[in-house]
């Protein structure tokens, strides 16, 4: 297969083969491929939000320390190859090449066909991509491989690995409850399933119920648990040009903005300290600081244009919406925004919008791509109902006619992201785009193609 044929193959699998949570097919596929994961030094990341940011921080720290890093992440933001990366010292992060994708997927399709014919097993797209990541990282001879769980942990395809050197937990909250459980304890049980005997464990400070589950699992497996406490960060200064804070006697400057990045950075700093004590002794105080300040991850409270002023954020669930609202309060106190928002229908979007409405002046809704995307019209109707309730609570008057409530905000469903941007850039407020990572690439494309705007 060439690259286009390989992408067609994997897209067909995504559309026609449902998810499998048994780990049987992916383990068998990896075994047939020669178990490339066995030769890798692996860091495994689970959690609800922040996996990409912490993966970015750690990759940057390790590269600044002279290590070559492989990253496997999902979902992607800009293009397919983004999911498998090589980060080397003094080199811009590199995506897996089109030729490599074509070569590996041709090979893995042959193995998958053999499995289906001989054993009745059919690997999913994500399972095949996971093994492709292992093959690429082994070929690249990376020093460290950083894997992000796709969903959950215990039955995630990345959990076929046997002995990660470090398991890392970002903040655990409510998401994918239909699959992971309705309570924080149930969700944590699933995510704690990545723990393996002998692995070091780093976790951001969690809710008490989450912490109790993690500690029990660590005790059962003999893992050492290291807690990163964002409360220890002091003298925080929030600025879109560079957020700074003091932590353990040192001043830190973030290359990524957003109040939640303090938490992610502190967790990465703790993980770097644990890795150094485990033998990665090229990690030094100076390389950790350089890694934190140079780390970049697109789509996380990122200003993509200054005139007009546009921020994009991948907030796609309730915990992320809570954090995004907090960002607006800290970085832009007292301001209202023009929102462009699109969500997946399986998310708790009513409560997400409840969080975000107080800072909205105008809202343009869009439909994210794929079958999970909630229609722009449905989201607009939902927001109108929420606004009526909030209007009643604040004024005592029910806003039965939404068109008359323009003194609070206006709302309009749009056919495309481009249409929503065409309308939004005419308004005086700053623009905030959020709700799903799946359509943010269209925002970047819009400003790259528009010569009249000052894109960063």
DRENKOL-576814 format. One line per field, with one value per atom (N, C-alpha, C): x, y, z. Coordinates in steps of 0.05 Angstrom, whole numbers, m for minus. Example, Ala and Ser with C-alpha at 12.3 -4.5 7.8 and 13.67 -1.06 7.14 Angstrom:
residues 2
c1 <- 264_246_264_257_273_258
c2 <- m114_m90_m66_m45_m21_1
c3 <- 156_156_156_142_143_157
END
This chain:
residues 456
c1 <- 17_0_18_9_21_8_16_5_m25_m35_m64_m80_m70_m83_m83_m60_m58_m78_m81_m100_m129_m134_m161_m166_m146_m149_m156_m141_m145_m171_m180_m205_m228_m226_m247_m249_m227_m228_m242_m235_m248_m278_m287_m315_m331_m317_m331_m325_m303_m296_m299_m316_m321_m297_m299_m278_m277_m254_m250_m235_m246_m234_m223_m217_m207_m177_m163_m134_m124_m141_m132_m121_m137_m127_m102_m100_m76_m51_m55_m32_m22_m41_m34_m20_m31_m19_9_13_40_59_49_66_74_55_62_82_81_99_127_131_157_159_136_136_155_152_171_170_148_146_165_174_192_219_227_253_253_229_226_226_237_235_211_189_163_153_142_127_98_80_52_35_19_4_m26_m40_m69_m81_m107_m120_m142_m157_m180_m172_m158_m148_m119_m104_m76_m55_m64_m45_m26_m38_m22_m3_m12_6_29_24_45_64_53_70_88_78_94_116_109_129_151_144_164_181_169_184_205_196_214_237_230_251_271_262_281_298_286_301_322_314_333_356_351_371_388_383_399_389_363_351_334_332_313_287_265_239_220_204_182_156_137_111_88_69_45_21_6_m15_m41_m63_m89_m107_m126_m130_m110_m108_m91_m107_m91_m104_m102_m79_m75_m74_m62_m61_m56_m60_m59_m32_m10_17_26_11_17_17_3_m1_25_44_69_92_107_128_155_175_202_212_222_232_261_279_307_319_343_356_361_354_360_347_326_311_282_268_239_226_206_192_184_189_184_161_142_121_132_120_125_120_138_135_113_105_84_94_120_131_130_137_136_108_88_61_52_59_51_64_90_105_94_90_80_52_34_6_3_20_20_27_48_57_36_24_5_m22_m29_m53_m50_m27_m22_m24_m13_m16_m45_m59_m87_m104_m99_m114_m108_m83_m76_m90_m92_m106_m136_m148_m176_m182_m165_m170_m164_m142_m133_m145_m151_m158_m185_m196_m222_m220_m195_m191_m188_m201_m200_m190_m165_m156_m170_m174_m186_m164_m173_m154_m135_m145_m128_m108_m116_m98_m75_m82_m62_m43_m54_m38_m19_m29_m12_13_8_31_49_37_53_72_61_78_102_97_119_140_131_149_166_154_169_189_181_199_222_217_239_259_248_265_281_269_282_303_302_320_317_293_288_298_306_315_291_270_245_221_201_175_154_139_117_91_74_48_26_6_m18_m41_m55_m79_m99_m113_m134_m159_m167_m190_m187_m191_m189_m161_m156_m129_m128_m144_m142_m145_m165_m170_m162_m148_m138_m116_m115_m96_m67_m61_m33_m25_m45_m39_m30_m24_m12_17_29_57_60_84_88_101_120_135_144_125_133_151_170_187_172_153_138_109_90_62_55_41_36_6_m5_m34_m38_m52_m62_m88_m100_m124_m146_m159_m180_m207_m224_m251_m271_m295_m317_m314_m313_m314_m316_m328_m332_m346_m365_m377_m392_m402_m416_m397_m371_m352_m336_m330_m311_m325_m350_m365_m376_m395_m410_m397_m380_m368_m338_m326_m297_m282_m292_m279_m278_m301_m302_m283_m284_m266_m237_m230_m202_m194_m212_m206_m197_m211_m204_m177_m172_m147_m123_m128_m106_m98_m114_m107_m81_m69_m43_m20_m25_m3_9_35_49_69_73_93_120_133_159_160_138_138_137_151_147_121_109_83_84_76_73_44_32_5_3_m12_m20_m37_m38_m55_m84_m97_m124_m145_m171_m192_m187_m197_m192_m201_m224_m234_m216_m206_m188_m161_m151_m125_m126_m149_m151_m149_m162_m161_m133_m120_m92_m73_m76_m58_m62_m87_m93_m80_m83_m71_m41_m29_0_10_m5_3_0_m21_m24_m2_9_29_57_60_86_98_81_91_97_118_123_107_91_74_86_89_100_78_71_50_61_51_57_35_41_21_22_4_4_0_m10_m13_13_35_62_73_59_67_59_77_73_79_70_76_69_45_36_28_38_30_20_m6_m19_m17_m5_0_1_m13_m13_14_31_59_77_68_84_77_63_56_81_85_108_98_114_109_134_134_156_148_167_162_188_188_211_236_232_254_263_251_259_236_244_223_220_196_190_173_179_163_151_125_112_111_116_113_84_68_40_23_2_m15_m39_m53_m76_m70_m89_m84_m79_m91_m87_m59_m43_m16_3_m4_11_11_m12_m16_m1_m3_11_41_51_80_91_78_87_88_69_69_93_98_121_147_149_174_178_157_159_168_156_163_192_202_230_249_242_258_259_236_235_252_250_265_295_303_331_342_327_335_335_320_319_343_358_382_385_364_366_380_407_421_429_423_428_406_385_364_376_377_388_368_372_354_351_373_373_357_360_346_316_309_280_268_281_271_269_289_289_266_262_240_213_209_183_177_198_194_191_203_203_180_166_145_122_112_89_69_44_23_0_m7_m27_m55_m72_m100_m106_m87_m92_m89_m111_m112_m91_m92_m72_m83_m68_m75_m64_m82_m74_m74_m86_m87_m90_m76_m77_m96_m100_m119_m133_m158_m172_m160_m167_m155_m171_m158_m172_m157_m171_m160_m174_m159_m171_m163_m183_m178_m194_m181_m194_m213_m222_m240_m264_m266_m286_m303_m299_m315_m319_m335_m341_m317_m299_m276_m259_m257_m241_m256_m282_m298_m295_m294_m290_m263_m242_m216_m215_m228_m228_m242_m264_m276_m257_m242_m223_m201_m193_m173_m184_m209_m220_m220_m227_m228_m200_m179_m153_m138_m141_m127_m141_m168_m184_m207_m201_m223_m242_m267_m288_m295_m281_m287_m308_m322_m340_m329_m337_m325_m346_m338_m353_m344_m362_m356_m361_m344_m350_m347_m369_m369_m382_m370_m381_m374_m392_m388_m397_m386_m396_m421_m440_m466_m464_m441_m439_m425_m420_m409_m431_m424_m443_m444_m452_m451_m470_m493_m509_m494_m481_m466_m441_m429_m406_m415_m437_m447_m456_m467_m474_m449_m427_m402_m393_m396_m384_m402_m429_m447_m441_m434_m431_m410_m393_m373_m378_m403_m410_m425_m417_m432_m447_m433_m446_m436_m453_m446_m453_m434_m438_m433_m453_m449_m443_m427_m419_m422_m422_m425_m397_m387_m361_m364_m342_m343_m349_m359_m363_m391_m397_m423_m429_m408_m412_m418_m414_m418_m447_m452_m478_m484_m508_m515_m515_m505_m503_m530_m552_m578_m586_m579_m586_m571_m545_m530_m541_m549_m561_m586_m603_m628_m623_m603_m596_m586_m570_m559_m582_m601_m624_m639_m643_m657_m641_m615_m598_m598_m597_m598_m624_m646_m672_m672_m660_m659_m641_m618_m600_m611_m626_m639_m660_m675_m696_m683_m661_m647_m636_m627_m613_m632_m654_m672_m700_m707_m735_m754_m743_m760_m751_m769_m763_m759_m737_m731_m744_m770_m785_m777_m771_m763_m733_m717_m688_m679_m692_m684_m685_m700_m702_m682_m666_m647_m619_m618_m592_m575_m588_m572_m555_m562_m544_m526_m536_m520_m538_m526_m541_m529_m545_m535_m544_m526_m533_m519_m534_m521_m509_m486_m473_m469_m468_m465_m436_m417_m389_m373_m349_m331_m323_m318_m310_m332_m358_m380_m380_m376_m376_m353_m330_m308_m312_m324_m331_m348_m367_m385_m370_m355_m342_m321_m306_m285_m295_m321_m333_m342_m341_m350_m326_m331_m310_m296_m310_m300_m278_m261_m243_m259_m247_m261_m249_m266_m257_m270_m254_m263_m258_m279_m276_m297_m296_m317_m307_m287_m277_m251_m232_m207_m212_m234_m238_m241_m248_m252_m232_m214_m196_m177_m171_m153_m165_m192_m205_m200_m196_m190_m163_m143_m116_m116_m130_m130_m143_m164_m177_m158_m143_m125_m100_m91_m68_m75_m100_m109_m117_m122_m131_m107_m101_m77_m82_m107_m113_m111_m104_m104_m76_m71_m44_m42_m37_m35_m8_m8_17_31
c2 <- m24_0_25_46_72_86_111_125_129_137_142_117_95_69_60_65_57_73_99_115_106_99_88_63_46_20_25_43_47_62_79_93_73_54_34_18_11_m3_13_39_56_57_57_59_33_10_m15_m35_m31_m49_m35_m45_m32_m36_m23_m25_m53_m62_m87_m82_m92_m86_m111_m132_m157_m158_m142_m142_m166_m186_m210_m205_m191_m187_m170_m149_m132_m146_m163_m178_m198_m211_m231_m217_m194_m179_m171_m161_m152_m176_m199_m223_m231_m231_m238_m218_m193_m173_m174_m193_m196_m182_m175_m162_m139_m119_m96_m80_m82_m67_m77_m102_m114_m100_m88_m75_m46_m35_m7_m1_22_33_51_43_56_71_95_111_110_101_98_118_134_156_150_152_149_173_178_200_211_230_240_263_283_305_310_321_329_309_286_266_278_292_303_325_342_363_351_332_320_304_290_276_295_319_339_350_356_365_344_319_299_294_294_290_312_337_360_358_351_348_327_304_283_290_303_312_333_352_372_359_335_321_303_302_287_260_254_228_231_209_207_194_207_199_192_171_164_171_182_189_176_165_154_168_183_199_198_205_207_224_238_240_260_260_279_305_326_352_361_358_370_349_326_306_278_258_230_223_231_223_234_253_266_246_224_205_190_189_175_194_201_222_213_225_222_249_252_277_273_287_284_310_308_333_352_377_399_394_379_374_379_393_397_369_365_339_330_304_293_273_275_256_231_208_185_193_183_192_177_188_174_147_145_120_99_108_89_80_98_90_70_75_56_29_29_4_m12_1_m13_m23_m7_m15_m37_m37_m59_m85_m84_m108_m117_m98_m105_m114_m104_m113_m143_m151_m179_m196_m187_m202_m203_m180_m179_m198_m199_m218_m247_m253_m279_m286_m267_m272_m278_m262_m266_m293_m301_m326_m350_m349_m372_m374_m350_m350_m335_m324_m310_m284_m273_m248_m225_m202_m179_m155_m147_m123_m98_m79_m53_m35_m12_8_17_23_33_12_m13_m35_m37_m35_m36_m12_11_36_33_21_17_0_m22_m39_m24_m9_8_26_38_56_41_17_1_m6_m13_m20_4_27_52_59_58_66_47_21_2_8_13_20_45_65_90_87_65_61_83_89_110_102_121_116_111_127_125_127_111_112_122_142_153_146_131_122_135_145_155_135_128_112_126_110_121_127_108_111_91_101_83_75_49_39_9_m4_m33_m48_m40_m54_m38_m16_0_m15_m12_m27_m23_1_7_m10_m22_m37_m66_m72_m98_m100_m77_m76_m90_m101_m118_m103_m85_m74_m45_m26_2_10_27_36_56_70_91_91_90_95_122_138_166_171_184_190_220_230_258_258_282_284_265_251_232_244_246_257_241_254_240_244_222_221_192_187_160_142_153_139_114_113_90_65_71_49_45_66_65_63_71_70_97_97_122_137_124_137_141_160_164_139_124_100_79_76_57_66_91_102_97_102_99_70_52_23_16_27_22_33_58_71_59_50_38_11_1_m24_m24_m1_0_m7_m7_m12_m40_m42_m68_m70_m94_m97_m87_m72_m62_m34_m24_3_24_46_70_84_97_110_139_157_186_193_208_218_246_263_289_284_303_300_298_276_270_275_272_271_248_250_230_202_200_174_162_179_170_161_178_172_145_140_115_90_92_69_66_88_86_74_83_73_43_35_6_m11_m2_m17_m17_5_6_m12_m13_m31_m60_m67_m94_m104_m85_m92_m86_m73_m65_m41_m23_1_23_39_63_86_100_121_148_166_193_213_231_250_277_288_316_334_354_371_399_406_433_455_449_469_480_466_474_496_500_522_549_568_594_616_641_665_661_651_646_672_676_699_690_694_684_706_698_717_701_710_696_696_714_715_696_684_665_664_643_640_631_643_637_629_613_606_596_595_585_557_539_511_500_492_480_498_524_543_553_544_553_567_585_599_584_579_564_581_579_593_572_573_554_563_544_549_544_532_527_543_555_572_556_567_554_549_555_551_522_504_475_466_483_474_475_490_489_461_449_422_402_405_387_389_414_419_408_412_402_371_359_330_320_334_327_331_352_357_335_326_304_278_273_249_250_274_276_270_279_273_243_230_201_186_195_182_186_210_215_196_192_174_145_139_112_106_126_121_138_154_171_197_194_215_238_238_262_283_275_295_312_338_357_379_394_416_435_441_460_448_422_410_407_404_403_430_451_478_485_477_482_467_442_426_438_447_459_484_501_526_523_502_499_481_468_449_464_453_465_442_447_429_445_440_456_450_471_467_467_476_477_507_520_549_564_560_571_595_617_640_635_633_627_652_674_699_722_744_767_788_789_808_795_784_784_765_769_753_727_705_679_659_646_625_599_577_551_534_517_499_474_451_425_416_433_425_410_384_367_351_357_343_363_355_373_382_363_373_394_389_408_435_434_459_475_462_475_489_475_487_510_507_529_554_551_574_587_571_582_597_588_602_630_631_657_676_666_683_694_677_685_702_695_709_733_733_754_762_770_776_798_792_811_813_798_800_779_786_767_760_737_726_719_718_705_676_657_629_616_598_578_551_536_511_489_465_441_418_399_378_351_329_303_297_283_279_261_245_228_241_268_283_296_305_319_348_353_381_400_392_412_424_407_418_432_424_439_468_471_497_514_500_514_528_514_526_550_548_568_592_590_611_638_640_667_685_674_690_693_686_687_713_726_748_739_722_710_681_664_636_627_616_603_574_557_528_515_494_479_449_434_405_392_378_364_342_334_312_285_267_239_235_210_202_211_217_226_255_270_299_307_324_335_357_356_376_404_423_451_461_453_462_451_425_413_426_432_446_473_488_514_513_493_490_483_467_460_484_500_525_544_546_564_556_530_520_526_522_527_557_573_602_612_599_606_601_579_572_592_598_616_644_652_678_680_659_658_661_647_648_675_689_715_738_737_760_755_730_723_723_728_729_707_691_669_680_673_683_666_668_651_656_681_688_694_674_677_701_708_730_757_758_783_786_765_766_774_790_798_814_826_841_822_796_777_764_749_738_729_725_714_688_671_645_639_626_620_594_574_550_556_545_550_524_526_501_491_510_502_518_509_524_550_549_573_594_586_605_618_602_613_633_627_645_671_668_692_711_700_717_727_710_717_739_738_758_786_789_815_828_811_821_832_850_863_846_825_809_790_782_760_735_717_693_669_651_626_603_585_561_537_521_498_477_455_434_407_407_382_388_370_373_367_354_342_362_387_407_430_430_453_457_435_439_458_459_478_507_512_539_547_529_535_540_522_525_552_560_585_609_610_633_631_607_603_613_608_616_645_658_686_704_720_737_763_768_794_793_769_766_760_769_766_740_718_691_689_676_673_648
c3 <- 0_0_0_m14_m11_13_18_42_40_17_14_17_6_10_39_53_81_98_92_107_101_76_69_85_87_101_131_144_172_177_158_161_159_140_137_163_175_201_222_224_244_240_215_209_212_208_206_229_243_265_292_309_335_353_376_396_409_416_430_456_478_504_518_501_513_515_499_496_481_477_463_435_418_390_389_405_403_414_434_444_423_410_389_366_357_335_342_367_375_376_385_386_358_339_311_299_308_298_312_329_342_369_381_408_410_392_393_419_433_459_479_477_498_499_477_476_484_492_497_527_535_562_562_576_572_596_590_610_600_618_611_626_611_623_621_643_644_659_656_669_652_662_647_628_639_623_630_611_616_606_595_585_564_545_523_533_552_562_578_595_611_593_573_554_539_533_519_537_562_582_585_590_594_570_546_522_519_524_522_543_567_588_580_571_564_540_520_497_505_522_531_547_558_574_556_530_512_504_511_504_479_464_442_452_446_457_435_439_422_436_422_434_418_433_421_434_419_432_415_429_415_432_420_391_379_353_339_334_328_324_295_283_257_234_239_218_229_213_222_234_221_229_256_266_292_315_312_335_342_324_330_324_344_341_352_340_351_359_384_394_402_387_392_402_415_424_401_405_386_359_358_332_337_318_320_321_338_338_311_305_278_279_260_258_243_248_231_202_184_156_141_119_103_93_86_77_100_124_147_153_152_156_136_110_89_93_100_104_128_150_174_172_160_158_137_116_97_111_127_142_162_177_198_186_163_150_143_134_127_152_175_200_209_207_216_199_173_156_164_170_179_205_224_249_244_226_221_209_190_176_194_208_224_252_264_292_298_277_281_297_299_313_293_299_281_297_295_309_300_319_312_301_291_281_303_326_348_357_356_363_343_318_296_299_304_307_331_352_376_370_355_348_328_310_291_307_328_344_356_366_378_357_333_312_304_302_294_316_341_362_365_361_361_338_315_292_297_309_315_338_352_375_396_404_423_451_466_494_512_507_524_506_511_497_516_508_524_511_525_514_530_516_529_524_545_542_524_508_492_508_524_542_565_589_613_618_618_625_624_641_644_618_601_576_552_556_534_519_492_476_485_495_504_527_541_566_560_536_530_540_546_555_582_587_610_634_628_650_645_646_644_667_662_684_702_690_704_695_714_708_719_703_712_709_730_730_730_710_711_727_729_745_734_752_745_752_732_736_720_716_702_672_658_628_620_597_587_608_622_644_635_610_600_598_596_593_619_633_656_683_684_710_717_735_742_765_780_803_799_814_812_820_839_848_825_811_789_766_760_739_746_771_780_779_786_784_755_736_708_701_709_701_717_741_757_746_726_714_698_694_679_698_724_743_739_740_738_761_771_793_785_803_797_786_775_764_785_781_797_789_807_801_810_792_798_793_811_807_817_802_813_837_856_879_870_879_870_892_884_904_923_948_968_959_946_938_916_898_877_889_907_920_935_948_963_945_921_902_892_884_874_894_919_940_945_944_948_926_901_879_880_888_891_913_935_957_949_934_925_906_890_870_879_902_911_897_887_873_893_887_902_890_906_896_904_884_888_881_899_895_887_865_857_867_883_895_883_865_853_874_897_918_928_922_930_911_889_870_882_882_895_875_883_867_838_833_806_792_768_752_725_721_696_675_652_630_604_584_559_545_554_543_558_579_594_624_632_660_676_699_716_744_758_786_799_825_841_852_851_860_870_896_909_906_910_911_884_862_835_821_803_787_760_752_728_709_683_663_644_639_622_593_575_546_538_555_549_569_560_577_587_607_619_648_666_694_701_685_690_684_670_663_687_708_733_743_745_754_737_711_692_694_696_698_723_746_772_771_758_756_739_717_700_714_730_746_766_779_798_783_760_745_736_728_719_742_766_790_796_793_797_776_751_730_734_743_748_770_791_813_804_782_772_754_747_731_706_699_676_685_691_705_688_662_646_652_665_673_696_691_711_715_737_743_719_706_683_659_654_632_637_662_669_665_674_670_640_625_596_582_591_580_586_610_617_601_598_584_554_542_513_503_521_514_500_478_464_457_461_453_442_416_403_415_415_422_451_468_497_506_508_515_499_473_455_440_441_424_396_377_349_332_341_326_346_341_359_348_322_310_287_292_317_338_363_385_387_382_381_398_416_433_426_423_420_443_452_474_469_474_468_490_508_529_518_525_512_532_558_578_601_621_643_659_667_682_667_640_624_621_620_619_644_667_693_693_683_682_662_640_620_631_645_658_677_692_711_696_673_657_649_641_633_657_680_704_711_707_716_695_669_648_638_638_627_646_670_689_679_682_675_646_629_600_591_570_557_529_519_495_474_449_428_428_432_432_405_397_376_388_389_404_389_390_379_398_402_421_410_423_417_433_422_435_460_462_486_509_507_529_546_569_587_579_554_544_558_568_583_606_622_645_636_614_603_596_583_575_599_619_644_656_655_665_649_623_605_599_603_595_608_633_645_630_614_601_571_563_534_528_506_495_470_455_431_429_418_415_387_373_347_351_345_348_321_323_299_304_283_285_281_301_298_277_265_244_257_241_250_263_267_277_306_321_349_352_330_331_336_356_361_341_329_309_321_306_316_325_311_319_346_351_377_400_395_416_422_401_404_421_415_430_459_464_491_506_493_506_512_495_499_525_528_552_577_576_599_605_584_588_601_593_605_635_643_671_686_674_687_688_667_666_688_692_713_740_744_770_776_755_759_759_743_740_750_753_761_738_713_689_670_662_643_615_602_575_554_551_533_504_498_470_471_462_462_446_424_407_422_443_458_480_485_507_497_476_465_484_505_524_541_541_555_534_516_494_471_448_425_417_403_395_367_351_324_316_306_295_267_261_235_221_194_178_178_180_180_200_206_224_211_185_170_172_169_171_199_220_247_251_239_241_225_202_186_202_217_234_259_272_297_294_273_270_265_260_257_283_305_331_346_366_380_402_411_434_424_443_438_432_416_407_421_431_444_429_420_406_424_429_447_443_457_457_447_429_418_403_405_389_360_354_327_304_310_289_292_311_315_292_277_254_234_233_214_222_247_256_247_251_241_211_196_167_159_173_167_168_190_194_177_171_153_125_117_90_88_111_111_115_96_97_113_120_133_164_174_203_213_238_250_265_250_263_276_300_315_305
END
